[in-house]
Amino acid sequence: MSETDDFVTLVNRAGDLVRRRDHAAALPLCKRAAVLRPEDAAVHHNLAVVLQALGRFAESTAAFERAAKLAPDNPEILKSLGIARLRLGDWAAGWPLFGHRLRTADYAAVKPPPMTPLWDGAPLRRGTLLLLTEQGAGDTILFARFAARARRRVGRIVLACPDSLARLLVSAPGVDAVASFAEAPPPAAAWCPLMSLPGRLGIGPGDVAMAGPYLSPPEETRARWRDRLPDRKRRRVGLAWRGNPAHSNDHARSMAFDDLRPLLTRDDIDWVGLQVGAPCPDGLENLAPLLTDFAETAAALERLDAVIGVDTAVPHLAGALGRPGCLLLAAHSDWRWGVGDECPPWYPTLRLFRQESPGTWGPAVRAAGESLDRR
């Protein structure tokens, strides 16, 4: 077998193992491919992805660095390196690299208004800054906190978002108006993707804490939910167990409801289903049909005593509202949750419970349930 044949066989076998999520078996093949083709950026990128999936983040970052040196204008590699840097807490280096995501195919749907410059963070004392939301609803809820800091540099902020978020985000500090993606973008002096604000503002891991809640539902929506869920002595705790199935890592962050079922053995709590788009199991009061947008969901969460959920929009919203919550994280979770116990203080009312090993939710769920008695 020639070296070329050997290399192609290694890459094909490794790719098949990665598709089956057997990253441990794929790792030695990826390492061998990198030895055979040390100047191939794609090989080092693939090695980095496998190391990342195994939670070997320092080694993964080094492999991403190697790939970026070999392909310094590849946006996918640069974006990956940015995320790796952010995960390790090197936000100063991570934000500019993360900005290359806008050049990848995944971001083709982010459409800035024609002839409007990208904001570089410079003051626009009398100008309007148009912020465009991107990625998932949880990302939008998390990063909406930075609109207030950007507002100190600009005359006005308009936030463009999906209709499902519009009634909620109008409450975000610093946001003067909300525009729907269904409408033509309003005139602006500059635009900026919402998740690029921290880089423009020089935000580091120690700069993200909020003193209190920063989002709220409309008062008439609150009043409606006070009637729907009146006060009672027994606690109500909401559950959310699935994220968007289109998310690239949803297989790791979502769970089957059976993983949460042990919680239902407690008869001192009324358990509430918050999972939109999924059948509601027996034993839960199903609120999902009433959660028609995120303002409705916010008002519902304000009537609950706590929320337990995976890394999707519901726990983010609970945190933004200042409500108690338990966030269940995959062993190797999204970059924003850091590594191990090192996590930026995004939400003071959320407690994080990380898997001890990939795919094993039992200990994290059990610890989250026990934490309800310590509040």
C-alpha positions in Angstrom: 0.0 0.0 0.0 1.4 3.4 -0.9 1.6 6.3 1.5 -1.3 8.0 -0.3 -3.5 4.9 0.0 -2.5 4.6 3.6 -3.5 8.3 4.2 -6.8 8.0 2.4 -7.7 4.8 4.3 -6.8 6.5 7.6 -8.9 9.6 6.9 -11.9 7.5 5.7 -11.8 5.2 8.7 -11.4 8.1 11.1 -14.3 9.9 9.5 -16.5 6.9 9.8 -15.7 6.6 13.5 -16.4 10.3 14.1 -19.8 9.9 12.5 -20.4 7.1 14.9 -19.1 9.3 17.7 -16.4 6.9 18.6 -13.8 9.7 19.1 -11.5 7.6 21.2 -11.0 5.1 18.4 -10.7 7.9 15.8 -7.9 9.7 17.7 -4.9 7.4 16.9 -6.0 7.4 13.2 -6.1 11.2 13.2 -2.7 11.4 14.8 -1.3 9.1 12.2 -2.8 11.1 9.4 -1.2 14.3 10.9 2.2 12.5 10.8 1.8 11.5 7.2 0.6 15.0 6.1 2.0 17.5 8.6 1.3 20.4 6.2 -2.3 19.6 5.6 -4.5 22.1 7.5 -7.7 19.9 7.2 -5.9 17.0 8.9 -4.9 19.1 11.9 -8.4 20.6 12.1 -9.9 17.1 12.1 -7.5 16.1 14.9 -8.5 19.2 16.9 -12.2 18.4 16.6 -11.6 14.8 17.9 -9.5 16.0 20.8 -12.2 18.6 21.6 -14.9 15.9 21.6 -12.7 14.0 24.1 -12.4 17.0 26.4 -8.7 17.4 25.8 -9.0 21.1 25.3 -5.4 22.3 25.6 -4.3 19.7 23.0 -7.2 20.6 20.8 -6.4 24.3 20.9 -2.8 23.5 19.9 -4.1 21.5 16.9 -6.4 24.3 15.9 -3.4 26.7 16.1 -1.4 24.5 13.8 -4.3 24.3 11.3 -4.7 28.1 11.4 -1.0 28.6 10.6 -1.3 26.3 7.6 -4.6 27.9 6.4 -4.6 31.5 7.7 -7.6 32.6 5.7 -9.9 29.6 6.3 -12.9 31.0 8.2 -14.1 27.6 9.6 -10.6 26.9 11.1 -10.3 30.4 12.5 -13.8 30.3 14.0 -12.9 26.9 15.6 -9.7 28.3 17.0 -11.7 31.3 18.4 -14.1 29.1 20.2 -11.2 27.0 21.6 -9.6 30.2 22.9 -12.9 31.4 24.4 -13.4 28.1 26.2 -9.9 28.3 27.8 -10.7 31.9 29.0 -8.4 33.7 26.5 -11.2 36.0 25.4 -8.9 38.8 24.1 -7.6 36.4 21.4 -10.8 34.5 21.1 -13.3 37.2 20.1 -11.5 38.4 16.9 -11.1 34.8 15.7 -14.7 34.0 16.6 -15.7 36.9 14.3 -14.7 34.8 11.3 -17.8 32.8 11.8 -19.6 35.4 9.7 -17.7 34.2 6.7 -18.7 30.6 7.0 -21.7 28.9 5.3 -23.6 28.6 8.5 -24.0 32.3 8.7 -25.3 33.0 5.3 -28.6 33.9 6.8 -27.2 36.9 8.7 -28.2 39.7 6.4 -27.0 43.2 7.3 -28.7 46.2 5.7 -27.1 47.2 2.4 -24.4 49.8 2.4 -24.2 49.8 6.2 -20.8 49.4 7.8 -19.9 46.8 10.4 -19.5 48.5 13.8 -16.0 48.5 15.1 -16.9 49.7 18.6 -16.1 53.4 18.0 -18.6 56.0 19.4 -21.7 56.8 17.4 -23.0 59.5 19.7 -26.0 60.4 17.4 -26.1 57.3 15.3 -28.3 54.2 15.4 -26.6 50.9 15.9 -28.5 47.9 14.5 -27.9 44.7 16.4 -28.7 41.4 14.6 -29.5 38.3 16.7 -27.9 35.1 15.5 -27.7 31.4 16.4 -30.2 30.1 19.0 -32.6 31.8 21.4 -30.4 30.9 24.3 -27.5 32.7 22.7 -29.6 35.8 22.2 -30.9 35.8 25.8 -27.4 35.5 27.1 -25.8 38.2 25.0 -28.7 40.7 25.2 -27.0 41.9 28.5 -24.3 43.6 26.4 -26.7 46.0 24.7 -26.6 48.3 27.7 -22.9 48.7 27.5 -23.0 49.3 23.8 -25.7 51.9 24.3 -23.2 54.1 26.2 -21.3 54.5 22.9 -24.1 55.1 20.5 -27.1 57.3 20.2 -29.7 54.6 19.7 -29.9 50.8 19.5 -32.4 48.8 17.4 -32.3 45.0 18.0 -33.5 42.8 15.1 -34.7 39.4 16.1 -37.3 36.7 15.3 -40.9 37.4 16.2 -40.7 34.8 19.0 -38.3 37.0 21.0 -39.5 40.5 20.1 -41.9 41.0 23.0 -39.3 39.8 25.5 -36.3 41.7 24.1 -38.0 45.1 24.1 -37.3 44.9 27.9 -33.5 44.6 27.5 -31.6 47.5 29.0 -30.0 49.7 26.3 -32.5 48.6 23.6 -34.5 51.5 22.2 -36.6 49.5 19.7 -37.0 46.0 18.4 -37.4 45.1 14.8 -38.7 41.8 13.4 -36.7 39.8 10.9 -39.9 39.7 8.9 -39.5 43.4 8.2 -36.9 45.3 6.2 -34.0 46.4 8.4 -34.3 50.0 9.6 -31.7 52.6 8.6 -28.7 52.6 10.8 -25.3 54.2 11.0 -23.7 50.8 11.6 -24.6 47.2 12.4 -23.2 44.5 14.5 -24.0 40.8 15.2 -25.2 40.5 18.8 -22.6 37.9 19.6 -19.8 40.2 18.4 -20.6 42.9 21.0 -18.3 41.5 23.7 -15.3 41.7 21.3 -16.2 45.3 20.4 -16.5 46.2 24.0 -13.4 44.4 25.3 -15.4 42.0 27.5 -13.4 39.4 29.5 -14.6 36.5 31.6 -14.7 38.7 34.7 -16.9 41.3 33.1 -20.1 39.3 32.4 -21.8 39.3 35.8 -25.2 41.0 36.2 -26.3 42.7 39.4 -29.9 41.4 38.9 -32.5 40.5 36.3 -32.2 42.1 32.9 -35.2 40.8 31.0 -38.9 40.9 31.9 -42.2 40.0 30.3 -44.9 42.7 29.6 -47.1 43.5 32.6 -50.3 42.3 30.9 -48.6 38.9 30.2 -47.5 38.7 33.8 -51.1 39.4 35.0 -52.4 36.6 32.8 -50.0 34.1 34.2 -50.7 35.1 37.8 -54.3 34.0 37.1 -53.2 30.8 35.4 -50.7 29.8 38.1 -51.9 31.3 41.4 -49.8 31.1 44.5 -49.8 27.8 46.4 -47.9 26.2 49.3 -46.4 23.4 47.2 -43.5 24.3 45.0 -43.7 24.2 41.3 -40.5 23.2 39.4 -40.3 23.4 35.6 -38.5 20.8 33.5 -36.9 21.2 30.0 -35.0 18.3 28.6 -34.4 18.9 24.9 -32.8 21.6 22.7 -33.0 22.4 19.0 -32.4 19.1 17.2 -30.7 21.1 14.4 -27.9 22.2 16.8 -24.6 20.5 15.8 -24.1 19.2 19.4 -27.7 18.5 20.4 -27.0 14.8 20.8 -24.7 15.7 23.7 -26.6 18.5 25.4 -30.2 17.0 25.2 -31.5 14.1 27.2 -34.3 11.6 27.1 -37.1 12.5 29.6 -36.4 9.1 31.3 -33.2 10.7 32.6 -35.3 13.2 34.5 -38.0 10.7 35.6 -36.3 9.9 39.0 -37.2 13.4 40.1 -40.9 12.7 39.8 -40.7 10.3 42.8 -40.8 13.4 45.0 -44.3 14.1 46.0 -43.6 17.5 47.7 -43.2 19.2 44.3 -45.6 19.9 41.4 -43.6 19.2 38.3 -44.3 21.3 35.2 -43.5 20.5 31.6 -41.9 23.4 29.6 -40.8 21.4 26.6 -42.3 22.9 23.5 -42.5 20.6 20.5 -42.3 17.4 22.4 -45.0 15.1 24.0 -45.4 15.7 27.7 -44.9 12.6 29.8 -47.3 11.6 32.5 -46.7 13.2 35.9 -46.2 16.8 34.6 -48.5 19.7 34.3 -48.0 20.6 30.6 -47.6 24.3 30.0 -46.0 24.0 26.5 -49.1 24.7 24.5 -49.4 28.1 26.2 -45.7 29.1 25.6 -46.4 30.7 22.3 -43.4 33.1 22.5 -40.6 33.9 24.9 -42.6 36.7 26.7 -45.2 34.0 27.6 -42.4 31.7 28.7 -40.8 34.4 30.8 -44.1 35.1 32.6 -44.6 31.4 33.2 -41.1 31.0 34.7 -41.8 33.9 37.1 -44.6 31.8 38.6 -42.3 28.8 39.2 -40.1 28.2 42.2 -37.3 26.8 40.1 -36.3 25.3 36.7 -34.2 22.3 35.9 -33.1 22.0 32.3 -30.4 21.2 29.8 -28.4 23.9 27.9 -31.2 25.4 25.9 -33.2 28.6 26.0 -35.3 27.9 29.1 -32.5 27.9 31.7 -31.0 31.0 30.0 -34.3 32.7 30.3 -34.6 31.7 34.0 -31.2 33.2 34.7 -32.0 36.4 32.8 -35.1 36.8 34.9 -33.2 36.2 38.1 -35.2 33.0 38.8 -33.6 30.0 40.5 -32.5 27.2 38.2 -30.4 24.1 37.7 -28.5 23.9 34.4 -27.6 20.4 33.3 -24.4 20.4 31.2 -22.8 17.8 29.0 -19.4 16.6 30.2 -17.8 18.6 27.3 -20.2 21.5 27.0 -20.4 24.7 25.0 -17.4 27.1 25.3 -19.3 29.7 27.4 -19.4 27.3 30.4 -15.6 27.0 30.5 -13.7 23.9 31.6 -14.4 22.0 34.8 -15.3 24.3 37.6 -13.9 27.4 35.9 -17.1 29.1 34.5 -17.8 32.8 33.9 -20.5 34.1 36.3 -23.2 34.5 33.7 -26.2 34.0 35.9 -26.0 34.3 39.7 -29.2 32.3 40.2 -28.3 29.3 38.1 -26.4 26.3 39.5 -24.4 24.2 37.1 -24.4 20.4 37.2 -22.0 18.8 34.7 -22.0 15.2 33.6 -19.1 13.2 35.1 -18.7 11.4 31.8 -20.3 11.8 28.4 -23.9 10.4 28.1 -24.3 9.8 31.8 -26.9 12.1 33.3 -27.9 10.3 36.5 -25.5 11.9 39.0 -26.0 15.4 37.6 -29.8 15.0 37.7 -29.7 13.6 41.2 -27.5 16.5 42.5 -29.8 19.0 40.8 -32.8 17.5 42.6 -31.0 17.6 45.9 -30.1 21.2 45.4 -33.8 22.2 45.5 -33.8 21.5 49.2 -30.8 23.9 49.8 -32.4 27.0 48.4 
